[in-house]
């Protein structure tokens, strides 16, 4: 398998899937309210409170939260990249093992496999006092990433498996994954929109994402991942940047 066989956008999509998972999406209004002092409950009761100044404050703190969260993910990517370079001589074995891992993680997400330990939530608890300015928002982002909820761990594990299998571009996978996670969060912070309409679809989205991971793992095991790129090129005409 060539190192460019797996499109970067797959990692970006994995980040979005992590964001909309049933374990994290319901948390983000509380995080935005905590780091910025903007209460979704108050704004729902009085929409006049949603001013441009409030949006800017929520967005700027969410941006620094995203920087902290992305930092830890990218550091994980560096470690996985170094490990992948070490295992480059065992490329076929790494591809097979990584594909099998992605399949198993996808089956967990799809609900086919069950593990009380793996799916148990260990949510990061917000401190009693608010963080100090933007530095505090960065630290909360790092702490949130470090206290990663296990039920979306399969997605992160799958991306790390891709990093190990493709060490030459591994760091970019983690950058794309972090962006996929942070960009929707920034949109939520700027619009200050309610996520209630989305909540009833999160479990369904997670199951669909799980089966997509299974498909991706099968393509990786069979060394046919490049078929995704070919299909995209034929369908859209897009050949890359």
VEXLUM-444303 format. One record per atom (N, C-alpha, C): residue in one letter; y, z, x. Coordinates in Angstrom, 3 decimals. Last residue first. Layout:
N
  type         v         w         u
     a         Y         Z         X
...
//
This chain:
241
  type         v         w         u
     x    18.483    -4.235    -5.272
     x    19.838    -4.291    -4.743
     x    19.821    -4.835    -3.329
     x    16.147    -6.176    -7.331
     x    16.575    -5.079    -6.443
     x    17.968    -5.270    -5.933
     x    15.633    -8.127    -9.101
     x    14.860    -8.148    -7.865
     x    15.275    -7.052    -6.900
     x    15.391    -8.778   -12.504
     x    15.983    -7.910   -11.491
     x    15.086    -7.860   -10.266
     x    14.227   -10.119   -14.540
     x    14.835   -10.940   -13.510
     x    15.462   -10.135   -12.396
     x    12.863    -8.782   -16.497
     x    14.327    -8.654   -16.466
     x    14.993    -9.596   -15.485
     x    10.166    -9.584   -16.261
     x    10.746    -9.264   -17.565
     x    12.267    -9.324   -17.558
     x     9.633   -10.000   -13.578
     x     9.367   -11.082   -14.521
     x    10.054   -10.858   -15.856
     x    10.371    -7.511   -12.526
     x    11.042    -8.723   -12.066
     x    10.849    -9.873   -13.047
     x     8.569    -5.820   -13.837
     x    10.008    -5.650   -14.043
     x    10.762    -6.916   -13.644
     x     6.119    -6.769   -12.801
     x     6.385    -6.839   -14.243
     x     7.877    -6.725   -14.531
     x     6.436    -6.171   -10.086
     x     6.284    -7.566   -10.503
     x     6.615    -7.724   -11.980
     x     6.520    -3.365   -10.201
     x     7.672    -4.104    -9.699
     x     7.621    -5.556   -10.160
     x     3.934    -2.893   -11.160
     x     5.092    -2.430   -11.926
     x     6.325    -3.214   -11.519
     x     2.306    -3.853    -9.155
     x     2.313    -4.568   -10.428
     x     3.495    -4.154   -11.296
     x     2.308    -2.080    -7.078
     x     3.272    -3.175    -6.991
     x     3.329    -3.975    -8.288
     x     0.144    -0.451    -7.525
     x     1.458     0.018    -7.957
     x     2.494    -1.101    -7.961
     x    -2.480    -0.803    -6.897
     x    -1.873    -1.844    -7.715
     x    -0.470    -1.447    -8.192
     x    -4.352     0.910    -5.773
     x    -3.456     0.156    -4.888
     x    -2.801    -1.014    -5.620
     x    -5.740     2.582    -7.359
     x    -6.267     1.224    -7.252
     x    -5.421     0.327    -6.351
     x    -4.113     4.834    -7.174
     x    -5.490     4.903    -6.678
     x    -6.050     3.501    -6.434
     x    -1.792     3.843    -8.452
     x    -1.738     4.270    -7.053
     x    -3.137     4.304    -6.446
     x    -2.685     3.359   -11.019
     x    -2.183     2.233   -10.229
     x    -2.139     2.584    -8.747
     x    -3.319     5.985   -11.743
     x    -4.370     4.974   -11.704
     x    -3.949     3.766   -10.868
     x    -0.747     7.132   -11.670
     x    -1.790     7.601   -10.754
     x    -2.919     6.598   -10.626
     x     0.476     5.755   -13.779
     x     0.994     5.593   -12.426
     x    -0.035     6.036   -11.393
     x    -1.067     6.723   -15.918
     x    -1.053     5.293   -15.600
     x    -0.584     5.054   -14.174
     x    -0.350     9.435   -15.770
     x    -1.753     9.037   -15.606
     x    -1.838     7.566   -15.224
     x     2.373     9.219   -16.338
     x     1.949     9.694   -15.017
     x     0.493     9.324   -14.755
     x     2.179     8.402   -18.983
     x     2.779     7.487   -18.012
     x     2.422     7.897   -16.583
     x     1.127    10.710   -20.077
     x     0.275     9.508   -20.041
     x     0.848     8.451   -19.099
     x     3.384    12.379   -19.745
     x     2.111    12.707   -19.109
     x     1.205    11.492   -18.997
     x     5.294    11.153   -21.369
     x     5.492    11.183   -19.924
     x     4.216    11.495   -19.176
     x     4.128    11.744   -23.821
     x     4.267    10.344   -23.417
     x     4.447    10.255   -21.907
     x     4.399    14.534   -23.704
     x     3.063    13.927   -23.777
     x     3.102    12.460   -23.359
     x     7.196    14.824   -23.631
     x     6.384    15.336   -22.527
     x     4.996    14.699   -22.531
     x     7.902    13.763   -26.106
     x     8.346    13.084   -24.889
     x     7.500    13.523   -23.701
     x     6.796    15.725   -27.741
     x     6.293    14.352   -27.821
     x     6.667    13.564   -26.570
     x     8.373    17.889   -27.028
     x     6.930    17.933   -26.766
     x     6.317    16.539   -26.815
     x    10.956    17.001   -27.864
     x    10.667    17.275   -26.457
     x     9.171    17.295   -26.149
     x    11.818    16.591   -30.428
     x    11.108    15.482   -29.786
     x    10.618    15.820   -28.383
     x    13.270    18.707   -31.285
     x    12.019    18.444   -32.001
     x    11.210    17.314   -31.366
     x    15.551    18.616   -29.654
     x    14.526    19.628   -29.404
     x    13.195    19.312   -30.092
     x    17.545    16.850   -30.352
     x    16.554    16.420   -29.372
     x    15.359    17.363   -29.276
     x    19.259    18.145   -32.111
     x    18.490    16.989   -32.607
     x    17.387    16.540   -31.651
     x    20.344    20.179   -30.333
     x    19.383    20.512   -31.381
     x    18.605    19.299   -31.901
     x    22.247    19.908   -28.500
     x    20.966    19.299   -28.158
     x    19.923    19.551   -29.239
     x    25.673    19.096   -28.971
     x    24.524    19.907   -29.351
     x    23.236    19.169   -28.994
     x    27.861    18.379   -26.225
     x    27.180    18.013   -27.466
     x    26.001    18.946   -27.730
     x    29.688    18.266   -24.194
     x    29.481    19.542   -24.875
     x    28.814    19.322   -26.232
     x    30.281    16.148   -22.587
     x    30.373    15.937   -24.031
     x    30.305    17.237   -24.810
     x    29.918    17.365   -20.061
     x    31.182    16.708   -20.412
     x    31.342    16.556   -21.921
     x    27.329    18.449   -20.141
     x    28.463    19.325   -19.837
     x    29.789    18.684   -20.251
     x    25.788    16.189   -20.663
     x    25.797    17.285   -21.625
     x    27.011    18.183   -21.409
     x    26.284    14.810   -18.288
     x    26.683    14.218   -19.568
     x    26.769    15.292   -20.643
     x    25.098    16.568   -16.494
     x    26.542    16.327   -16.409
     x    27.068    15.718   -17.705
     x    22.452    16.305   -17.306
     x    23.091    17.617   -17.388
     x    24.607    17.476   -17.344
     x    21.907    13.646   -16.677
     x    21.960    14.056   -18.094
     x    22.627    15.419   -18.283
     x    22.155    13.982   -13.759
     x    23.058    13.118   -14.531
     x    23.064    13.471   -16.016
     x    20.064    15.659   -12.805
     x    21.439    16.154   -12.861
     x    22.326    15.298   -13.764
     x    17.636    14.246   -12.906
     x    17.745    15.564   -13.524
     x    19.204    15.937   -13.784
     x    18.158    11.958   -11.497
     x    17.630    11.841   -12.851
     x    17.717    13.140   -13.615
     x    18.897    13.100    -9.060
     x    19.911    12.423    -9.872
     x    19.438    12.278   -11.318
     x    16.399    14.044    -8.197
     x    17.484    14.992    -8.445
     x    18.562    14.366    -9.318
     x    15.072    11.581    -7.918
     x    14.566    12.592    -8.848
     x    15.673    13.586    -9.213
     x    16.585    10.389    -5.889
     x    16.539     9.766    -7.214
     x    16.059    10.762    -8.264
     x    16.014    12.188    -3.825
     x    17.410    11.986    -4.239
     x    17.440    11.405    -5.651
     x    13.269    11.809    -3.662
     x    13.772    13.116    -4.097
     x    15.237    13.040    -4.494
     x    13.175     9.155    -2.788
     x    12.514     9.538    -4.031
     x    13.076    10.854    -4.553
     x    14.454     9.320    -0.357
     x    15.153     8.657    -1.457
     x    14.491     8.948    -2.794
     x    12.512    10.501     1.223
     x    13.738    11.253     0.927
     x    14.487    10.638    -0.249
     x    10.553     8.424     1.430
     x    10.304     9.648     0.686
     x    11.553    10.417     0.303
     x    10.327     6.108     2.723
     x    11.404     6.171     1.730
     x    11.320     7.467     0.927
     x     8.243     6.702     4.471
     x     9.380     5.926     4.956
     x    10.572     5.967     4.022
     x     6.189     7.974     3.091
     x     7.138     8.784     3.868
     x     8.362     8.014     4.347
     x     4.488     7.731     0.634
     x     5.477     6.749     1.081
     x     6.547     7.438     1.924
     x     2.897     9.897     0.120
     x     2.233     8.601     0.245
     x     3.168     7.520     0.767
     x     4.808    11.888    -0.108
     x     3.822    11.980     0.975
     x     3.154    10.630     1.206
     x     6.137    10.964    -2.423
     x     6.868    11.128    -1.155
     x     5.891    11.129     0.017
     x     4.141    11.132    -4.336
     x     4.672     9.819    -3.981
     x     5.407     9.869    -2.650
     x     3.916    13.901    -4.398
     x     2.754    13.111    -3.979
     x     3.183    11.702    -3.595
     x     6.406    14.538    -5.431
     x     6.112    14.919    -4.047
     x     4.891    14.170    -3.524
     x     5.978    13.608    -8.031
     x     6.986    12.953    -7.189
     x     6.746    13.290    -5.719
     x     4.011    15.422    -8.852
     x     3.714    13.993    -8.815
     x     4.699    13.243    -7.936
     x     5.366    17.835    -8.765
     x     4.209    17.640    -7.884
     x     3.869    16.161    -7.760
     x     7.212    17.401   -10.817
     x     7.681    17.549    -9.440
     x     6.543    17.319    -8.457
     x     5.407    17.337   -12.967
     x     6.281    16.188   -12.690
     x     6.746    16.235   -11.245
     x     4.139    19.869   -12.904
     x     3.364    18.644   -12.697
     x     4.215    17.428   -12.372
     x     6.268    21.711   -13.524
     x     5.818    21.553   -12.146
     x     4.985    20.298   -11.925
     x     6.842    22.278   -16.024
     x     7.282    20.957   -15.598
     x     6.974    20.757   -14.123
     x     5.696    24.786   -16.198
     x     5.212    23.773   -17.134
     x     5.782    22.396   -16.851
     x     6.976    26.488   -14.292
     x     5.696    25.844   -13.984
     x     5.291    24.733   -14.944
     x    10.344    26.212   -13.524
     x     9.405    26.535   -14.586
     x     8.091    25.788   -14.375
     x    11.646    27.379   -10.476
     x    11.217    26.225   -11.273
     x    10.158    26.616   -12.294
     x    13.309    28.924    -8.965
     x    12.525    29.546   -10.019
     x    12.009    28.513   -11.002
     x    14.678    27.083    -7.415
     x    13.662    27.925    -6.771
     x    12.770    28.599    -7.800
     x    16.442    26.039    -9.304
     x    15.433    25.158    -8.711
     x    14.312    25.974    -8.069
     x    17.970    28.354    -9.771
     x    17.232    27.738   -10.870
     x    16.117    26.844   -10.333
     x    19.087    28.786    -7.257
     x    18.170    29.786    -7.811
     x    17.348    29.206    -8.951
     x    20.720    26.532    -7.046
     x    19.641    26.738    -6.073
     x    18.604    27.705    -6.653
     x    22.464    27.078    -9.215
     x    21.655    25.858    -9.189
     x    20.481    25.979    -8.236
     x    23.629    29.428    -8.350
     x    22.824    29.473    -9.569
     x    21.929    28.231    -9.641
     x    25.011    28.400    -6.151
     x    23.934    29.368    -5.937
     x    23.036    29.493    -7.163
     x    26.887    26.765    -7.444
     x    25.926    26.177    -6.495
     x    24.735    27.109    -6.329
     x    28.306    28.719    -8.838
     x    27.580    27.695    -9.588
     x    26.550    27.004    -8.710
     x    29.432    30.134    -6.707
     x    28.474    30.802    -7.565
     x    27.663    29.806    -8.377
     x    31.188    28.205    -5.808
     x    30.100    28.633    -4.930
     x    29.015    29.333    -5.752
     x    33.002    28.124    -7.904
     x    32.090    26.999    -7.711
     x    30.938    27.348    -6.775
     x    33.172    31.575    -8.979
     x    33.687    30.232    -8.806
     x    32.602    29.189    -8.612
     x    30.721    33.705    -8.714
     x    32.099    33.616    -8.244
     x    32.477    32.165    -8.022
     x    28.781    34.167   -11.768
     x    28.962    33.796   -10.369
     x    30.429    33.660   -10.021
     x    28.780    37.136   -13.903
     x    28.960    35.706   -13.694
     x    29.177    35.401   -12.216
     x    26.176    39.595   -14.087
     x    27.560    39.216   -13.844
     x    27.649    37.727   -13.546
     x    23.412    39.512   -14.481
     x    24.250    40.125   -15.510
     x    25.710    39.726   -15.347
     x    21.846    36.321   -13.705
     x    22.353    37.652   -13.356
     x    23.250    38.190   -14.465
     x    19.243    34.740   -15.569
     x    20.634    34.751   -15.129
     x    21.064    36.163   -14.785
     x    15.992    34.137   -14.459
     x    16.854    34.977   -15.269
     x    18.271    34.991   -14.699
     x    13.969    31.360   -14.585
     x    14.941    32.084   -13.778
     x    15.877    32.854   -14.699
     x    10.783    31.589   -16.119
     x    12.171    31.129   -16.127
     x    13.033    32.019   -15.239
     x     7.971    30.809   -16.071
     x     8.599    31.827   -15.213
     x    10.061    31.458   -15.060
     x     5.394    30.135   -18.351
     x     6.802    30.004   -17.998
     x     7.248    31.174   -17.129
     x     2.259    28.661   -17.691
     x     3.001    29.879   -18.000
     x     4.443    29.739   -17.520
     x     0.748    26.559   -16.935
     x     1.745    26.307   -17.962
     x     2.556    27.537   -18.326
     x    -0.986    27.614   -15.020
     x    -0.079    26.532   -14.649
     x     1.051    26.377   -15.642
     x    -2.368    29.597   -16.480
     x    -1.582    29.965   -15.294
     x    -0.566    28.889   -14.955
     x    -3.605    28.152   -18.501
     x    -2.638    29.198   -18.861
     x    -1.762    29.579   -17.685
     x    -4.224    24.927   -18.742
     x    -4.245    25.972   -17.730
     x    -3.174    26.990   -18.081
     x    -5.902    22.041   -19.927
     x    -5.178    23.271   -20.217
     x    -5.312    24.234   -19.047
     x    -5.695    18.541   -20.442
     x    -6.184    19.666   -19.653
     x    -5.320    20.878   -19.938
     x    -4.186    17.236   -22.371
     x    -5.632    17.032   -22.323
     x    -6.301    18.160   -21.559
     x    -1.456    17.359   -22.354
     x    -2.158    18.363   -23.137
     x    -3.660    18.195   -23.164
     x     0.086    15.839   -20.717
     x    -0.304    15.231   -21.987
     x    -1.065    16.204   -22.882
     x     0.260    17.482   -18.488
     x     1.456    17.262   -19.300
     x     1.112    16.715   -20.681
     x    -2.393    17.277   -17.570
     x    -1.861    18.575   -17.957
     x    -0.645    18.402   -18.865
     x    -2.465    14.563   -16.999
     x    -3.344    15.077   -18.055
     x    -2.920    16.473   -18.498
     x    -0.658    14.481   -14.853
     x    -0.336    13.796   -16.097
     x    -1.180    14.291   -17.257
     x    -2.092    15.889   -12.935
     x    -0.846    16.458   -13.428
     x    -0.423    15.800   -14.743
     x    -4.216    14.035   -12.575
     x    -4.497    15.388   -13.077
     x    -3.237    16.026   -13.644
     x    -2.751    11.833   -11.557
     x    -3.548    11.708   -12.793
     x    -3.802    13.082   -13.402
     x    -1.719    12.932    -9.216
     x    -0.795    12.498   -10.261
     x    -1.534    12.360   -11.594
     x    -4.108    13.351    -7.794
     x    -3.259    14.488    -8.153
     x    -2.312    14.120    -9.295
     x    -4.948    10.702    -7.434
     x    -5.779    11.614    -8.223
     x    -4.970    12.827    -8.682
     x    -2.880     9.798    -5.769
     x    -3.074     9.209    -7.089
     x    -3.891    10.105    -7.993
     x    -3.339    11.420    -3.500
     x    -2.075    11.512    -4.232
     x    -2.192    10.937    -5.634
     x    -5.878    10.502    -2.741
     x    -5.697    11.908    -3.127
     x    -4.423    12.070    -3.944
     x    -5.259     7.795    -2.204
     x    -6.288     8.150    -3.185
     x    -6.113     9.582    -3.684
     x    -3.238     8.004    -0.234
     x    -3.000     7.270    -1.473
     x    -3.990     7.681    -2.561
     x    -4.586     9.404     1.768
     x    -3.412    10.010     1.130
     x    -3.128     9.325    -0.200
     x    -6.524     7.507     2.458
     x    -6.940     8.795     1.910
     x    -5.787     9.463     1.169
     x    -4.839     5.495     3.470
     x    -5.710     5.227     2.321
     x    -6.147     6.519     1.650
     x    -3.552     6.816     5.673
     x    -2.792     6.293     4.538
     x    -3.669     6.070     3.300
     x    -3.831     8.348     7.946
     x    -4.828     8.487     6.882
     x    -4.261     7.930     5.573
     x    -1.654     8.000     9.477
     x    -2.882     7.372     9.962
     x    -4.012     7.473     8.937
     x     0.223     9.603     8.201
     x     0.318     8.154     8.038
     x    -0.944     7.446     8.498
     x     0.534    12.312     8.256
     x    -0.711    11.811     7.682
     x    -0.756    10.287     7.585
     x     3.069    12.663     9.280
     x     1.946    13.236    10.032
     x     0.619    12.628     9.563
     x     4.555    11.556     7.244
     x     4.543    10.885     8.545
     x     3.370    11.378     9.387
     x     4.085    13.538     5.283
     x     3.589    12.188     5.086
     x     3.538    11.393     6.374
     x     5.441    15.685     6.360
     x     3.998    15.793     6.198
     x     3.374    14.409     6.038
     x     8.016    14.685     6.164
     x     7.475    15.006     7.490
     x     5.957    15.095     7.434
     x     8.156    14.516     3.351
     x     8.275    13.313     4.170
     x     7.685    13.544     5.559
     x     8.022    17.183     2.596
     x     6.938    16.297     2.202
     x     6.954    15.006     3.011
     x    10.463    18.051     3.713
     x     9.197    18.633     4.164
     x     8.018    17.733     3.835
     x    12.241    16.491     2.230
     x    12.199    16.371     3.693
     x    10.876    16.908     4.233
     x    11.756    17.457    -0.358
     x    11.431    16.080    -0.024
     x    11.354    15.858     1.476
     x    12.800    20.001    -0.190
     x    11.368    19.844    -0.437
     x    10.913    18.431    -0.057
     x    15.467    19.196     0.085
     x    14.815    19.904     1.195
     x    13.298    19.830     1.038
     x    15.847    18.163    -2.456
     x    15.893    17.250    -1.313
     x    15.265    17.896    -0.090
     x    15.683    20.487    -4.013
     x    14.726    19.401    -4.217
     x    14.676    18.472    -3.011
     x    17.900    21.913    -3.046
     x    16.553    22.450    -2.850
     x    15.494    21.365    -3.038
     x    20.020    20.189    -3.791
     x    19.810    20.576    -2.394
     x    18.378    21.044    -2.164
     x    20.010    20.089    -6.557
     x    19.569    18.916    -5.797
     x    19.251    19.280    -4.353
     x    21.093    22.610    -7.177
     x    19.749    22.269    -7.623
     x    19.184    21.109    -6.806
     x    23.656    22.359    -6.043
     x    22.738    23.400    -5.591
     x    21.303    23.088    -5.951
     x    24.619    20.200    -7.534
     x    24.554    20.112    -6.078
     x    23.577    21.140    -5.530
     x    24.569    21.234   -10.140
     x    23.688    20.134    -9.785
     x    23.554    19.959    -8.285
     x    26.624    23.104    -9.911
     x    25.274    23.565   -10.238
     x    24.261    22.493    -9.826
     x    28.687    21.309    -9.552
     x    28.315    22.179    -8.431
     x    26.942    22.822    -8.658
     x    28.658    20.146   -12.118
     x    28.500    19.316   -10.921
     x    28.063    20.167    -9.735
     x    29.190    22.298   -13.772
     x    27.870    21.663   -13.869
     x    27.603    20.796   -12.648
     x    31.845    22.701   -13.058
     x    30.862    23.728   -12.716
     x    29.440    23.168   -12.797
     x    32.902    20.299   -14.083
     x    33.032    20.604   -12.658
     x    32.036    21.684   -12.236
     x    32.299    20.445   -16.839
     x    31.748    19.367   -16.012
     x    31.789    19.732   -14.539
     x    33.761    22.695   -17.691
     x    32.305    22.668   -17.852
     x    31.677    21.625   -16.927
     x    36.363    21.833   -17.026
     x    35.810    23.050   -16.436
     x    34.283    23.062   -16.524
     x    36.583    19.529   -18.618
     x    36.696    19.418   -17.162
     x    36.093    20.640   -16.488
     x    36.364    20.671   -21.189
     x    35.386    19.688   -20.720
     x    35.399    19.585   -19.201
     x    38.661    22.267   -21.225
     x    37.349    22.905   -21.338
     x    36.267    21.956   -20.830
     x    40.618    20.282   -21.103
     x    40.536    21.284   -20.041
     x    39.177    21.986   -20.044
     x    40.217    18.955   -23.491
     x    39.931    18.246   -22.241
     x    39.793    19.237   -21.093
     x    38.617    21.283   -25.805
     x    39.752    20.544   -25.262
     x    39.337    19.834   -23.981
     x    37.196    22.758   -28.172
     x    36.723    21.724   -27.241
     x    37.905    20.858   -26.833
     x    38.231    24.341   -30.105
     x    38.165    24.912   -28.761
     x    37.746    23.882   -27.716
     x    37.897    23.098   -32.483
     x    39.199    22.942   -31.842
     x    39.235    23.520   -30.429
     x    35.440    23.897   -33.524
     x    35.487    22.682   -32.703
     x    36.827    22.473   -32.001
     x    34.156    26.810   -33.944
     x    35.545    26.338   -33.920
     x    35.653    25.118   -33.001
     x    31.416    27.075   -33.921
     x    32.155    27.741   -34.988
     x    33.596    27.234   -35.085
     x    30.832    25.681   -31.643
     x    30.242    25.231   -32.908
     x    30.988    25.829   -34.086
     x    32.155    27.201   -29.752
     x    32.647    25.856   -30.032
     x    32.070    25.304   -31.316
     x    30.612    29.519   -29.758
     x    32.020    29.590   -30.161
     x    32.556    28.211   -30.536
     x    28.196    28.474   -28.818
     x    28.247    29.115   -30.134
     x    29.686    29.158   -30.644
     x    28.793    27.607   -26.272
     x    28.443    26.607   -27.281
     x    28.536    27.206   -28.681
     x    31.339    28.803   -24.273
     x    30.277    29.202   -25.187
     x    30.022    28.116   -26.222
     x    32.125    28.640   -20.984
     x    32.276    27.888   -22.224
     x    31.102    28.209   -23.132
     x    31.851    29.635   -18.487
     x    32.547    30.489   -19.442
     x    32.790    29.798   -20.774
     x    30.371    28.277   -16.652
     x    31.733    27.801   -16.902
     x    32.527    28.704   -17.826
     x    27.891    29.431   -16.418
     x    28.591    29.080   -15.177
     x    30.038    28.681   -15.409
     x    27.207    29.903   -19.180
     x    27.242    30.982   -18.181
     x    28.101    30.619   -16.989
     x    27.268    27.454   -20.512
     x    28.126    28.542   -20.962
     x    28.281    29.627   -19.915
     x    25.297    26.151   -19.031
     x    26.668    25.637   -19.021
     x    27.636    26.728   -19.456
     x    23.102    27.758   -19.692
     x    23.539    27.649   -18.299
     x    24.969    27.151   -18.218
     x    22.915    27.324   -22.452
     x    23.181    28.676   -21.957
     x    23.681    28.636   -20.516
     x    22.321    24.568   -22.500
     x    23.563    25.060   -23.109
     x    23.929    26.465   -22.621
     x    19.758    24.650   -21.103
     x    20.969    24.175   -20.458
     x    22.271    24.516   -21.172
     x    17.395    25.420   -22.355
     x    18.103    26.387   -21.515
     x    19.510    25.947   -21.141
     x    16.143    23.340   -23.696
     x    16.796    24.384   -24.495
     x    17.626    25.369   -23.675
     x    15.142    21.852   -21.379
     x    16.266    21.366   -22.193
     x    16.912    22.466   -23.029
     x    12.854    23.191   -20.292
     x    14.167    23.264   -19.649
     x    15.318    22.879   -20.562
     x    10.512    22.941   -21.717
     x    10.736    24.191   -20.993
     x    12.153    24.316   -20.447
     x    10.282    20.425   -22.803
     x    10.517    21.555   -23.719
     x    10.778    22.871   -23.023
     x    12.200    18.079   -20.827
     x    10.965    18.793   -21.122
     x    11.260    20.005   -22.007
     x    14.379    16.694   -20.010
     x    14.151    16.763   -21.455
     x    12.866    17.495   -21.815
     x    14.222    16.929   -17.202
     x    15.373    17.469   -17.918
     x    15.085    17.666   -19.396
     x    11.894    15.551   -16.564
     x    11.975    16.986   -16.300
     x    13.095    17.625   -17.107
     x    12.713    12.976   -17.244
     x    11.610    13.592   -17.985
     x    11.598    15.103   -17.779
     x    14.619    12.577   -15.266
     x    15.040    12.628   -16.669
     x    13.969    13.306   -17.520
     x    12.887    12.559   -13.050
     x    13.935    13.572   -13.153
     x    14.435    13.719   -14.580
     x    11.391    10.305   -13.594
     x    10.707    11.600   -13.571
     x    11.713    12.737   -13.672
     x    13.331     8.344   -13.272
     x    12.794     8.599   -14.604
     x    12.067     9.924   -14.690
     x    13.560     8.547   -10.485
     x    14.725     8.839   -11.331
     x    14.267     9.150   -12.758
     x    11.027     7.687    -9.743
     x    11.409     9.066    -9.441
     x    12.616     9.480   -10.282
     x    11.300     5.051   -10.597
     x    10.245     5.884   -11.176
     x    10.556     7.361   -10.946
     x    13.243     3.906    -9.043
     x    13.633     4.317   -10.395
     x    12.560     5.156   -11.069
     x    11.999     3.081    -6.724
     x    12.728     4.348    -6.695
     x    13.036     4.841    -8.106
     x     8.726     1.673    -7.033
     x    10.166     1.599    -7.253
     x    10.815     2.986    -7.291
     x     6.392     1.354    -4.592
     x     6.738     2.237    -5.706
     x     8.244     2.213    -5.913
     x     6.263    -0.302    -2.396
     x     5.504    -0.669    -3.579
     x     5.865     0.171    -4.792
     x     7.332     0.091     0.052
     x     8.282    -0.281    -0.986
     x     7.591    -0.583    -2.303
     x     5.273     0.576     1.750
     x     6.120     1.716     1.429
     x     7.142     1.394     0.351
     x     2.194    -0.878     0.577
     x     3.427    -0.893     1.341
     x     4.336     0.209     0.878
     x    -1.196     0.000     0.842
     x     0.000     0.000     0.000
     x     1.238     0.000     0.871
//
